[in-house]
Amino acid sequence: MADYVLSCCSTADLSKEYFTTRDIKYVCFHFELGGTEYLDDLGTSVPPAELYRRMVAGEGTKTSQVPVKEYEDLFEESLSQGKDVIHLTLSSGISGSYNSACIARDEMQEKYPDRKIYVIDSLAASSGYGLLVDAAADRRDEGMNIDDLYTWIEENKLRIHHWFFSTDLTFYIRGGRVSKTAGFIGTIMNICPLLNVSNEGKLIPREKIRTKKKVIRRIVDLMRENADNGTDYTGKCFISQSESMDDAKAVADLIEAEFPKLDGKVQIYPIGATIGSHTGPGTVALFFFGKKREN
């Protein structure tokens, strides 16, 4: 058993069962829905289906990062038991959580000067962030020490590819990621925007593709172009989705057919409340290891 604790935030969009099984600690983001504050606690307080139903019905959402005090509490739980800590945060390109975690680290380091506390900016989001955490857990379980794991994560985090599309532009328009004019035209012309996460951890629009069938094909083609060893890819593949399970399964079926050496089946998770508050329903995101992201 490792002499350190691996942790992350709920925005890694994995399941409660997953975190328990893999012995990974997590801290929850906060969000508001219809004026009431909730924890983004992997769907326990507000199940994904309810979240999106209420959003579509017109209830407003707001999200907020983890307070410094809650990071301190997370770290102290392990430090007080004589365990070192390695914590991965949601990308600094879309959240200030990395800075908050660093403040908490510095506070805890003064209190526990003999313990190691590593905080890593994942430069990743949703289940792409989760895929990086999963890879870290694999190496921890293989016996990698905390210093080597920290180095491995820093050297490999930009190898996580995020490609995602949406068949519903409503909440991209509301959030200002798509202009009203572009959104109106896109809806009329049945355009599904294709986005990814840059090497700075920011969400970047990349292509405008007409029809869902074509964008599903394109996202699989992008995995073939970018994944380690192309269709001989032997790593894991995660998908997250917001009330788009049929589309997510369509992507997964194509990947499992075209990448026969995958490490297990494609794993599909719901997009949690923090990320989902910005995407709304209709988003499918694909994650895998590949060539280093450079833009």
FENQUI-V153199 format. One record per helix or strand of 2 or more residues. SS is the DSSP state (alpha for helix, beta for strand). FROM is the first residue (numbers start at 1). TO is the last residue. If there is no record, write none. Layout:
# FENQUI-V153199
ss = (SS | SS)
from = (FROM | FROM)
to = (TO | TO)
This chain:
# FENQUI-V153199
ss = (beta | alpha | alpha | beta | beta | beta | alpha | beta | alpha | beta | alpha | beta | alpha | alpha | beta | alpha | alpha | beta | beta | alpha | alpha | beta | alpha | beta | alpha | beta)
from = (4 | 10 | 16 | 25 | 29 | 36 | 48 | 61 | 68 | 84 | 97 | 117 | 126 | 146 | 160 | 170 | 180 | 191 | 203 | 212 | 230 | 238 | 245 | 267 | 273 | 283)
to = (9 | 12 | 22 | 27 | 33 | 40 | 56 | 64 | 79 | 89 | 111 | 121 | 141 | 159 | 166 | 174 | 188 | 197 | 210 | 226 | 232 | 241 | 258 | 270 | 279 | 290)
